[in-house]
Amino acid sequence: GLTLTAANGNSPDAQQNFTLNIVSNTTTNLVVTPIHSNRGQLVTLTVSVNLTSATGSITFFDGVKLLGVETLSNGQATLRTDALSVGKHFILVSYSGDPFYLGSTSSIAILQVK
């Protein structure tokens, strides 16, 4: 961050320090493999945030149902599951953000389980 000092010019006792953090936008991408699977088959959800120095967590959703939360490491996080039911699943992930990077959400990936 950037530290700023404000003073009224008359007294050092009236001085105040402020820390200003400049935050950047992020982009969160989701890859689902395989995109068509059979019930009980392991599905891998791989997430990447465009800034590898970003920290925080990734929350994985199937529609509004929480699938899990993973910690971001080097701009990536992975969740593996074999517990998806038969049918169409709308997978979405959300990056929490951190003091320097704004959170973001992926596009929806549609997964079909037979």
C-alpha positions in Angstrom: 0.0 0.0 0.0 0.8 3.7 -0.1 1.2 5.6 3.1 0.0 9.2 3.2 0.7 11.7 5.9 -1.7 14.5 6.6 -0.8 17.4 8.9 -2.3 20.8 9.6 1.1 22.6 9.4 1.0 23.9 13.0 1.7 20.9 15.2 3.2 17.5 14.7 0.6 16.2 17.2 -2.1 16.9 14.6 -0.4 14.6 12.1 -2.3 11.5 10.8 -1.0 8.6 8.7 -3.3 6.8 6.2 -2.6 3.6 4.3 -4.1 3.5 0.8 -4.4 0.2 -0.9 -5.0 0.3 -4.7 -7.0 -2.7 -5.8 -7.1 -4.3 -9.2 -9.9 -6.1 -11.0 -9.7 -9.9 -11.5 -11.0 -12.4 -14.0 -12.0 -15.9 -12.7 -12.0 -18.7 -15.2 -13.5 -22.2 -14.7 -12.7 -25.4 -16.6 -14.8 -28.5 -15.9 -13.4 -31.9 -17.0 -15.1 -34.0 -18.3 -18.1 -31.8 -19.3 -20.2 -35.0 -19.8 -19.8 -37.6 -17.1 -21.5 -40.7 -15.7 -22.9 -40.8 -12.2 -20.1 -41.6 -9.7 -17.4 -40.5 -12.2 -14.8 -38.1 -10.8 -15.2 -34.5 -12.1 -12.5 -31.9 -11.8 -13.3 -28.2 -11.4 -10.2 -26.1 -12.1 -10.2 -22.4 -11.4 -7.7 -19.8 -12.4 -7.6 -16.1 -11.4 -5.7 -14.0 -13.9 -3.3 -12.6 -11.2 -1.1 -15.3 -9.7 -0.3 -13.1 -6.7 -3.9 -13.0 -5.7 -4.8 -14.7 -2.4 -8.1 -15.7 -0.8 -10.6 -18.4 -1.5 -12.7 -19.9 -4.3 -16.2 -21.0 -3.6 -17.7 -23.6 -5.9 -21.4 -23.8 -6.6 -23.8 -26.1 -8.4 -26.6 -23.6 -9.0 -27.2 -22.3 -5.5 -25.9 -25.4 -3.8 -22.5 -25.1 -2.2 -20.0 -27.7 -3.5 -17.0 -26.6 -1.5 -14.4 -23.9 -0.7 -10.7 -24.1 -1.7 -7.8 -21.8 -1.0 -6.3 -20.0 -3.9 -2.6 -20.9 -4.5 -0.5 -19.3 -7.3 -3.8 -18.1 -8.8 -5.4 -21.5 -9.0 -7.7 -23.8 -7.1 -9.1 -27.3 -7.8 -12.1 -29.2 -6.5 -12.8 -32.8 -7.4 -16.1 -34.5 -6.8 -17.8 -37.8 -7.7 -21.0 -36.9 -5.8 -23.0 -35.1 -8.6 -26.4 -36.6 -9.2 -27.8 -37.5 -12.7 -28.9 -34.5 -14.6 -27.8 -31.0 -15.7 -25.6 -29.0 -13.3 -24.8 -25.3 -13.6 -21.3 -24.9 -12.1 -20.1 -21.5 -11.0 -17.2 -20.3 -8.9 -16.6 -17.1 -7.0 -13.3 -15.6 -6.0 -13.4 -13.8 -2.6 -10.9 -11.1 -3.4 -8.2 -9.9 -1.0 -6.8 -6.5 0.2 -5.3 -5.9 -3.2 -7.6 -7.6 -5.7 -11.3 -7.4 -6.2 -13.4 -10.6 -6.2 -14.9 -12.0 -9.3 -17.2 -14.7 -10.6 -16.8 -17.1 -13.4 -19.2 -17.8 -16.3 -21.5 -20.8 -15.7 -20.3 -24.1 -17.0 -23.0 -26.6 -17.8 -22.2 -30.2 -16.8 -24.3 -33.2 -17.8 -24.3 -36.3 -15.6 -25.8 -39.5 -17.0 
